[in-house]
Amino acid sequence: MTALRGEKRSETEDKDKQFSERFYGRFERGIPVGREIVEDKIDARFRNGVLSLVLPKTEKAQSQVKRIATKS
């Protein structure tokens, strides 16, 4: 299992209404990866609020991929 860990921070301040809020929290998500994934080559990137994961398949798993044509 591969784990993703992070921390979220948010601060809001409104001087007109004289209040401020702060939210902090840690999170962790476990992603079960099968034997078809090369765990040493997993890559994660966080950009503009989007987390992108690259889970490379083994050569054996890639040879078993089915391609399905889509109709438009």
C-alpha positions in Angstrom: 0.0 0.0 0.0 1.3 3.5 -0.9 0.4 6.4 1.4 -0.2 10.0 0.6 0.3 12.5 3.4 -0.3 16.2 3.5 -1.3 19.1 5.5 -4.0 21.7 4.7 -3.9 25.2 6.0 -6.4 28.0 5.4 -6.6 31.5 7.0 -9.3 34.0 6.5 -9.4 37.5 7.9 -12.1 40.2 7.5 -11.1 43.5 9.1 -14.5 45.1 8.4 -16.4 42.4 10.4 -13.4 42.0 12.8 -12.9 38.3 12.6 -10.3 35.8 11.5 -10.5 32.0 11.0 -7.7 29.5 10.8 -8.1 25.8 9.7 -5.3 23.4 10.0 -5.3 19.7 9.5 -3.2 16.8 8.4 -4.5 14.0 6.2 -3.3 10.6 5.0 -4.7 8.4 2.3 -3.7 4.9 1.6 -3.8 3.6 -2.0 -3.6 -0.1 -2.4 -1.4 -0.9 -5.4 -1.4 -4.3 -7.0 1.5 -6.3 -8.2 1.1 -4.7 -11.6 2.5 -1.3 -10.4 6.3 -0.5 -10.1 6.2 1.1 -6.6 9.7 2.5 -6.8 8.7 4.7 -9.8 5.4 6.1 -8.5 5.4 9.9 -8.9 3.1 12.6 -7.5 2.7 16.2 -8.3 0.5 18.9 -6.8 -0.2 21.9 -9.0 -3.1 24.5 -8.9 -5.0 22.4 -6.3 -4.8 19.2 -8.4 -2.9 16.1 -7.3 -1.6 14.0 -10.2 -0.3 10.5 -9.7 1.7 8.4 -12.1 1.5 4.7 -11.4 3.7 3.0 -13.9 2.7 -0.6 -14.8 5.1 -3.5 -15.1 5.9 -4.7 -18.7 3.8 -7.8 -18.1 0.7 -5.7 -17.1 1.3 -3.3 -20.1 1.1 -6.3 -22.5 -2.3 -7.2 -21.1 -3.9 -3.8 -21.7 -7.2 -3.8 -23.7 -7.8 -0.8 -26.0 -11.5 0.1 -26.4 -12.4 2.4 -29.3 -14.8 5.2 -28.5 -17.5 6.5 -30.8 -18.3 10.1 -31.1 
